[in-house]
Amino acid sequence: MEETVLQNKADMLLFPFAPCYTLKVYSFKCASCGYESRHVLGTPDMDQILTDVNTEFAQYRLFVCGKEQKFIHADVLDSHFDGKCPADGTKLEEVERPSEAKCPRCGKELNIEEIKPLATSDSSAE
């Protein structure tokens, strides 16, 4: 039985131990074919709480569009997210472990750099 987007969203809420929690920026570079991309993944705030009135809750995950042969990041909790590529409408394939992803164009190893976003407050700057 094919899993629906609604079932995926329910699983994310019931099983919150997903691969990404805090917001991280990943830089992907392929030495073989020259593919490069950068994606924001995870949740913007570790203190986020999903409520009926909190429409700003987000969880960004990494996907591969097979037709365009590129990575796409999407907020899987967005009501408009349907598991399809926004550009061509093909079904997206989720990348379970972004730190171990292969190149979406040639399938070879990627140089992956995890960039931690700047802290929101720096006590040394005061």
CNS distance restraints for C-alpha pairs under 8 A (distance, minus, plus):
assign (resid   3 and name CA) (resid   7 and name CA) 6.26 0.50 0.50
assign (resid   3 and name CA) (resid   8 and name CA) 7.03 0.50 0.50
assign (resid   4 and name CA) (resid   8 and name CA) 6.37 0.50 0.50
assign (resid   5 and name CA) (resid   9 and name CA) 6.25 0.50 0.50
assign (resid   5 and name CA) (resid  81 and name CA) 7.98 0.50 0.50
assign (resid   5 and name CA) (resid  82 and name CA) 6.00 0.50 0.50
assign (resid   5 and name CA) (resid  83 and name CA) 6.42 0.50 0.50
assign (resid   6 and name CA) (resid  10 and name CA) 6.21 0.50 0.50
assign (resid   7 and name CA) (resid  11 and name CA) 6.13 0.50 0.50
assign (resid   8 and name CA) (resid  12 and name CA) 6.30 0.50 0.50
assign (resid   9 and name CA) (resid  13 and name CA) 6.47 0.50 0.50
assign (resid   9 and name CA) (resid  76 and name CA) 7.10 0.50 0.50
assign (resid   9 and name CA) (resid  77 and name CA) 6.45 0.50 0.50
assign (resid  10 and name CA) (resid  14 and name CA) 6.12 0.50 0.50
assign (resid  11 and name CA) (resid  15 and name CA) 5.58 0.50 0.50
assign (resid  11 and name CA) (resid  16 and name CA) 7.90 0.50 0.50
assign (resid  12 and name CA) (resid  16 and name CA) 5.47 0.50 0.50
assign (resid  12 and name CA) (resid  17 and name CA) 8.00 0.50 0.50
assign (resid  12 and name CA) (resid  18 and name CA) 7.21 0.50 0.50
assign (resid  19 and name CA) (resid  96 and name CA) 6.86 0.50 0.50
assign (resid  19 and name CA) (resid  97 and name CA) 6.61 0.50 0.50
assign (resid  20 and name CA) (resid  41 and name CA) 6.79 0.50 0.50
assign (resid  20 and name CA) (resid  42 and name CA) 4.64 0.50 0.50
assign (resid  20 and name CA) (resid  43 and name CA) 7.45 0.50 0.50
assign (resid  20 and name CA) (resid  61 and name CA) 7.64 0.50 0.50
assign (resid  21 and name CA) (resid  42 and name CA) 4.79 0.50 0.50
assign (resid  21 and name CA) (resid  43 and name CA) 5.48 0.50 0.50
assign (resid  21 and name CA) (resid  46 and name CA) 7.11 0.50 0.50
assign (resid  21 and name CA) (resid  59 and name CA) 7.92 0.50 0.50
assign (resid  22 and name CA) (resid  41 and name CA) 7.93 0.50 0.50
assign (resid  22 and name CA) (resid  42 and name CA) 5.12 0.50 0.50
assign (resid  22 and name CA) (resid  43 and name CA) 5.04 0.50 0.50
assign (resid  22 and name CA) (resid  44 and name CA) 6.34 0.50 0.50
assign (resid  22 and name CA) (resid  45 and name CA) 6.46 0.50 0.50
assign (resid  22 and name CA) (resid  46 and name CA) 5.76 0.50 0.50
assign (resid  23 and name CA) (resid  40 and name CA) 6.79 0.50 0.50
assign (resid  23 and name CA) (resid  41 and name CA) 5.66 0.50 0.50
assign (resid  23 and name CA) (resid  42 and name CA) 4.49 0.50 0.50
assign (resid  23 and name CA) (resid  43 and name CA) 4.87 0.50 0.50
assign (resid  23 and name CA) (resid  44 and name CA) 4.91 0.50 0.50
assign (resid  23 and name CA) (resid  45 and name CA) 6.99 0.50 0.50
assign (resid  23 and name CA) (resid 116 and name CA) 7.69 0.50 0.50
assign (resid  23 and name CA) (resid 117 and name CA) 7.20 0.50 0.50
assign (resid  24 and name CA) (resid  40 and name CA) 5.73 0.50 0.50
assign (resid  24 and name CA) (resid  41 and name CA) 5.38 0.50 0.50
assign (resid  24 and name CA) (resid  42 and name CA) 6.27 0.50 0.50
assign (resid  24 and name CA) (resid 114 and name CA) 6.82 0.50 0.50
assign (resid  24 and name CA) (resid 115 and name CA) 6.24 0.50 0.50
assign (resid  24 and name CA) (resid 116 and name CA) 5.37 0.50 0.50
assign (resid  24 and name CA) (resid 117 and name CA) 6.29 0.50 0.50
assign (resid  25 and name CA) (resid  38 and name CA) 6.88 0.50 0.50
assign (resid  25 and name CA) (resid  39 and name CA) 5.56 0.50 0.50
assign (resid  25 and name CA) (resid  40 and name CA) 4.44 0.50 0.50
assign (resid  25 and name CA) (resid  41 and name CA) 6.20 0.50 0.50
assign (resid  25 and name CA) (resid 114 and name CA) 5.89 0.50 0.50
assign (resid  25 and name CA) (resid 115 and name CA) 4.96 0.50 0.50
assign (resid  25 and name CA) (resid 116 and name CA) 6.24 0.50 0.50
assign (resid  25 and name CA) (resid 117 and name CA) 6.90 0.50 0.50
assign (resid  26 and name CA) (resid  38 and name CA) 5.56 0.50 0.50
assign (resid  26 and name CA) (resid  39 and name CA) 5.31 0.50 0.50
assign (resid  26 and name CA) (resid  40 and name CA) 6.44 0.50 0.50
assign (resid  26 and name CA) (resid  41 and name CA) 7.46 0.50 0.50
assign (resid  26 and name CA) (resid  98 and name CA) 7.86 0.50 0.50
assign (resid  26 and name CA) (resid 112 and name CA) 6.78 0.50 0.50
assign (resid  26 and name CA) (resid 113 and name CA) 5.72 0.50 0.50
assign (resid  26 and name CA) (resid 114 and name CA) 4.68 0.50 0.50
assign (resid  26 and name CA) (resid 115 and name CA) 5.98 0.50 0.50
assign (resid  27 and name CA) (resid  36 and name CA) 7.51 0.50 0.50
assign (resid  27 and name CA) (resid  37 and name CA) 5.97 0.50 0.50
assign (resid  27 and name CA) (resid  38 and name CA) 4.38 0.50 0.50
assign (resid  27 and name CA) (resid  39 and name CA) 6.64 0.50 0.50
assign (resid  27 and name CA) (resid 111 and name CA) 7.99 0.50 0.50
assign (resid  27 and name CA) (resid 112 and name CA) 5.64 0.50 0.50
assign (resid  27 and name CA) (resid 113 and name CA) 5.06 0.50 0.50
assign (resid  27 and name CA) (resid 114 and name CA) 6.46 0.50 0.50
assign (resid  27 and name CA) (resid 115 and name CA) 7.44 0.50 0.50
assign (resid  28 and name CA) (resid  35 and name CA) 7.74 0.50 0.50
assign (resid  28 and name CA) (resid  36 and name CA) 5.49 0.50 0.50
assign (resid  28 and name CA) (resid  37 and name CA) 5.27 0.50 0.50
assign (resid  28 and name CA) (resid  38 and name CA) 6.09 0.50 0.50
assign (resid  28 and name CA) (resid 110 and name CA) 6.25 0.50 0.50
assign (resid  28 and name CA) (resid 111 and name CA) 5.89 0.50 0.50
assign (resid  28 and name CA) (resid 112 and name CA) 4.82 0.50 0.50
assign (resid  28 and name CA) (resid 113 and name CA) 6.72 0.50 0.50
assign (resid  29 and name CA) (resid  34 and name CA) 6.80 0.50 0.50
assign (resid  29 and name CA) (resid  35 and name CA) 5.75 0.50 0.50
assign (resid  29 and name CA) (resid  36 and name CA) 4.50 0.50 0.50
assign (resid  29 and name CA) (resid  37 and name CA) 6.77 0.50 0.50
assign (resid  29 and name CA) (resid 110 and name CA) 5.56 0.50 0.50
assign (resid  29 and name CA) (resid 111 and name CA) 5.06 0.50 0.50
assign (resid  29 and name CA) (resid 112 and name CA) 6.50 0.50 0.50
assign (resid  30 and name CA) (resid  34 and name CA) 5.12 0.50 0.50
assign (resid  30 and name CA) (resid  35 and name CA) 5.14 0.50 0.50
assign (resid  30 and name CA) (resid  36 and name CA) 6.50 0.50 0.50
assign (resid  30 and name CA) (resid 103 and name CA) 6.42 0.50 0.50
assign (resid  30 and name CA) (resid 108 and name CA) 7.45 0.50 0.50
assign (resid  30 and name CA) (resid 109 and name CA) 6.89 0.50 0.50
assign (resid  30 and name CA) (resid 110 and name CA) 4.77 0.50 0.50
assign (resid  30 and name CA) (resid 111 and name CA) 6.11 0.50 0.50
assign (resid  31 and name CA) (resid  35 and name CA) 7.73 0.50 0.50
assign (resid  31 and name CA) (resid 110 and name CA) 7.13 0.50 0.50
assign (resid  31 and name CA) (resid 111 and name CA) 7.47 0.50 0.50
assign (resid  32 and name CA) (resid 106 and name CA) 7.76 0.50 0.50
assign (resid  32 and name CA) (resid 108 and name CA) 7.10 0.50 0.50
assign (resid  33 and name CA) (resid 105 and name CA) 7.57 0.50 0.50
assign (resid  33 and name CA) (resid 106 and name CA) 6.77 0.50 0.50
assign (resid  35 and name CA) (resid 103 and name CA) 7.41 0.50 0.50
assign (resid  35 and name CA) (resid 105 and name CA) 7.29 0.50 0.50
assign (resid  37 and name CA) (resid  71 and name CA) 7.42 0.50 0.50
assign (resid  39 and name CA) (resid  62 and name CA) 7.72 0.50 0.50
assign (resid  39 and name CA) (resid  72 and name CA) 7.66 0.50 0.50
assign (resid  39 and name CA) (resid  73 and name CA) 6.28 0.50 0.50
assign (resid  40 and name CA) (resid  60 and name CA) 6.93 0.50 0.50
assign (resid  40 and name CA) (resid  73 and name CA) 7.06 0.50 0.50
assign (resid  41 and name CA) (resid  59 and name CA) 7.35 0.50 0.50
assign (resid  41 and name CA) (resid  60 and name CA) 4.67 0.50 0.50
assign (resid  41 and name CA) (resid  61 and name CA) 5.37 0.50 0.50
assign (resid  41 and name CA) (resid  62 and name CA) 6.84 0.50 0.50
assign (resid  41 and name CA) (resid  73 and name CA) 7.06 0.50 0.50
assign (resid  42 and name CA) (resid  59 and name CA) 5.35 0.50 0.50
assign (resid  42 and name CA) (resid  60 and name CA) 4.94 0.50 0.50
assign (resid  42 and name CA) (resid  61 and name CA) 6.42 0.50 0.50
assign (resid  43 and name CA) (resid  48 and name CA) 7.86 0.50 0.50
assign (resid  43 and name CA) (resid  57 and name CA) 7.92 0.50 0.50
assign (resid  43 and name CA) (resid  58 and name CA) 5.80 0.50 0.50
assign (resid  43 and name CA) (resid  59 and name CA) 4.78 0.50 0.50
assign (resid  43 and name CA) (resid  60 and name CA) 6.35 0.50 0.50
assign (resid  44 and name CA) (resid  48 and name CA) 7.88 0.50 0.50
assign (resid  44 and name CA) (resid  58 and name CA) 7.06 0.50 0.50
assign (resid  44 and name CA) (resid  59 and name CA) 7.72 0.50 0.50
assign (resid  48 and name CA) (resid  57 and name CA) 6.63 0.50 0.50
assign (resid  49 and name CA) (resid  54 and name CA) 7.77 0.50 0.50
assign (resid  49 and name CA) (resid  57 and name CA) 7.23 0.50 0.50
assign (resid  50 and name CA) (resid  54 and name CA) 6.12 0.50 0.50
assign (resid  50 and name CA) (resid  57 and name CA) 6.08 0.50 0.50
assign (resid  51 and name CA) (resid  55 and name CA) 7.93 0.50 0.50
assign (resid  57 and name CA) (resid  77 and name CA) 7.59 0.50 0.50
assign (resid  58 and name CA) (resid  75 and name CA) 5.78 0.50 0.50
assign (resid  58 and name CA) (resid  76 and name CA) 7.45 0.50 0.50
assign (resid  58 and name CA) (resid  77 and name CA) 6.04 0.50 0.50
assign (resid  58 and name CA) (resid  78 and name CA) 7.18 0.50 0.50
assign (resid  59 and name CA) (resid  74 and name CA) 7.91 0.50 0.50
assign (resid  59 and name CA) (resid  75 and name CA) 5.12 0.50 0.50
assign (resid  59 and name CA) (resid  76 and name CA) 5.94 0.50 0.50
assign (resid  59 and name CA) (resid  77 and name CA) 6.23 0.50 0.50
assign (resid  60 and name CA) (resid  73 and name CA) 6.21 0.50 0.50
assign (resid  60 and name CA) (resid  74 and name CA) 5.18 0.50 0.50
assign (resid  60 and name CA) (resid  75 and name CA) 4.29 0.50 0.50
assign (resid  60 and name CA) (resid  76 and name CA) 6.22 0.50 0.50
assign (resid  61 and name CA) (resid  73 and name CA) 5.46 0.50 0.50
assign (resid  61 and name CA) (resid  74 and name CA) 5.66 0.50 0.50
assign (resid  61 and name CA) (resid  75 and name CA) 6.52 0.50 0.50
assign (resid  61 and name CA) (resid  76 and name CA) 6.79 0.50 0.50
assign (resid  61 and name CA) (resid  94 and name CA) 7.51 0.50 0.50
assign (resid  61 and name CA) (resid  95 and name CA) 7.79 0.50 0.50
assign (resid  62 and name CA) (resid  71 and name CA) 6.74 0.50 0.50
assign (resid  62 and name CA) (resid  72 and name CA) 5.90 0.50 0.50
assign (resid  62 and name CA) (resid  73 and name CA) 4.53 0.50 0.50
assign (resid  62 and name CA) (resid  74 and name CA) 6.74 0.50 0.50
assign (resid  62 and name CA) (resid  94 and name CA) 6.01 0.50 0.50
assign (resid  62 and name CA) (resid  95 and name CA) 5.52 0.50 0.50
assign (resid  62 and name CA) (resid  96 and name CA) 7.82 0.50 0.50
assign (resid  62 and name CA) (resid  98 and name CA) 6.92 0.50 0.50
assign (resid  63 and name CA) (resid  71 and name CA) 5.63 0.50 0.50
assign (resid  63 and name CA) (resid  72 and name CA) 5.13 0.50 0.50
assign (resid  63 and name CA) (resid  73 and name CA) 5.96 0.50 0.50
assign (resid  63 and name CA) (resid  74 and name CA) 7.64 0.50 0.50
assign (resid  63 and name CA) (resid  92 and name CA) 5.87 0.50 0.50
assign (resid  63 and name CA) (resid  93 and name CA) 5.30 0.50 0.50
assign (resid  63 and name CA) (resid  94 and name CA) 4.26 0.50 0.50
assign (resid  63 and name CA) (resid  95 and name CA) 5.35 0.50 0.50
assign (resid  64 and name CA) (resid  69 and name CA) 6.86 0.50 0.50
assign (resid  64 and name CA) (resid  70 and name CA) 5.74 0.50 0.50
assign (resid  64 and name CA) (resid  71 and name CA) 4.60 0.50 0.50
assign (resid  64 and name CA) (resid  72 and name CA) 6.00 0.50 0.50
assign (resid  64 and name CA) (resid  92 and name CA) 5.70 0.50 0.50
assign (resid  64 and name CA) (resid  93 and name CA) 5.20 0.50 0.50
assign (resid  64 and name CA) (resid  94 and name CA) 6.39 0.50 0.50
assign (resid  64 and name CA) (resid  95 and name CA) 6.96 0.50 0.50
assign (resid  64 and name CA) (resid 104 and name CA) 6.59 0.50 0.50
assign (resid  65 and name CA) (resid  69 and name CA) 5.49 0.50 0.50
assign (resid  65 and name CA) (resid  70 and name CA) 5.59 0.50 0.50
assign (resid  65 and name CA) (resid  71 and name CA) 6.33 0.50 0.50
assign (resid  65 and name CA) (resid  72 and name CA) 6.93 0.50 0.50
assign (resid  65 and name CA) (resid  85 and name CA) 6.35 0.50 0.50
assign (resid  65 and name CA) (resid  90 and name CA) 7.17 0.50 0.50
assign (resid  65 and name CA) (resid  91 and name CA) 7.26 0.50 0.50
assign (resid  65 and name CA) (resid  92 and name CA) 5.23 0.50 0.50
assign (resid  65 and name CA) (resid  93 and name CA) 6.75 0.50 0.50
assign (resid  65 and name CA) (resid 104 and name CA) 7.98 0.50 0.50
assign (resid  66 and name CA) (resid  70 and name CA) 7.15 0.50 0.50
assign (resid  66 and name CA) (resid  90 and name CA) 7.84 0.50 0.50
assign (resid  66 and name CA) (resid  92 and name CA) 7.28 0.50 0.50
assign (resid  66 and name CA) (resid  93 and name CA) 7.80 0.50 0.50
assign (resid  66 and name CA) (resid 104 and name CA) 7.47 0.50 0.50
assign (resid  67 and name CA) (resid  88 and name CA) 7.94 0.50 0.50
assign (resid  67 and name CA) (resid  90 and name CA) 7.15 0.50 0.50
assign (resid  69 and name CA) (resid 104 and name CA) 5.10 0.50 0.50
assign (resid  69 and name CA) (resid 105 and name CA) 5.03 0.50 0.50
assign (resid  70 and name CA) (resid 104 and name CA) 5.34 0.50 0.50
assign (resid  70 and name CA) (resid 105 and name CA) 6.68 0.50 0.50
assign (resid  71 and name CA) (resid 104 and name CA) 6.73 0.50 0.50
assign (resid  72 and name CA) (resid  85 and name CA) 7.90 0.50 0.50
assign (resid  74 and name CA) (resid  81 and name CA) 7.50 0.50 0.50
assign (resid  75 and name CA) (resid  81 and name CA) 7.06 0.50 0.50
assign (resid  76 and name CA) (resid  81 and name CA) 6.01 0.50 0.50
assign (resid  77 and name CA) (resid  81 and name CA) 7.14 0.50 0.50
assign (resid  83 and name CA) (resid  91 and name CA) 6.02 0.50 0.50
assign (resid  83 and name CA) (resid  92 and name CA) 5.69 0.50 0.50
assign (resid  84 and name CA) (resid  89 and name CA) 5.16 0.50 0.50
assign (resid  84 and name CA) (resid  90 and name CA) 5.29 0.50 0.50
assign (resid  84 and name CA) (resid  91 and name CA) 4.44 0.50 0.50
assign (resid  84 and name CA) (resid  92 and name CA) 5.24 0.50 0.50
assign (resid  85 and name CA) (resid  89 and name CA) 4.77 0.50 0.50
assign (resid  85 and name CA) (resid  90 and name CA) 5.38 0.50 0.50
assign (resid  85 and name CA) (resid  91 and name CA) 6.29 0.50 0.50
assign (resid  85 and name CA) (resid  92 and name CA) 5.94 0.50 0.50
assign (resid  95 and name CA) (resid 101 and name CA) 6.84 0.50 0.50
assign (resid  97 and name CA) (resid 101 and name CA) 6.41 0.50 0.50
assign (resid  99 and name CA) (resid 112 and name CA) 6.51 0.50 0.50
assign (resid  99 and name CA) (resid 114 and name CA) 7.87 0.50 0.50
assign (resid 101 and name CA) (resid 109 and name CA) 7.63 0.50 0.50
assign (resid 101 and name CA) (resid 110 and name CA) 7.03 0.50 0.50
assign (resid 102 and name CA) (resid 107 and name CA) 5.27 0.50 0.50
assign (resid 102 and name CA) (resid 108 and name CA) 5.62 0.50 0.50
assign (resid 102 and name CA) (resid 109 and name CA) 5.25 0.50 0.50
assign (resid 102 and name CA) (resid 110 and name CA) 5.80 0.50 0.50
assign (resid 103 and name CA) (resid 107 and name CA) 4.57 0.50 0.50
assign (resid 103 and name CA) (resid 108 and name CA) 5.38 0.50 0.50
assign (resid 103 and name CA) (resid 109 and name CA) 6.30 0.50 0.50
assign (resid 103 and name CA) (resid 110 and name CA) 5.87 0.50 0.50
assign (resid 122 and name CA) (resid 126 and name CA) 7.40 0.50 0.50
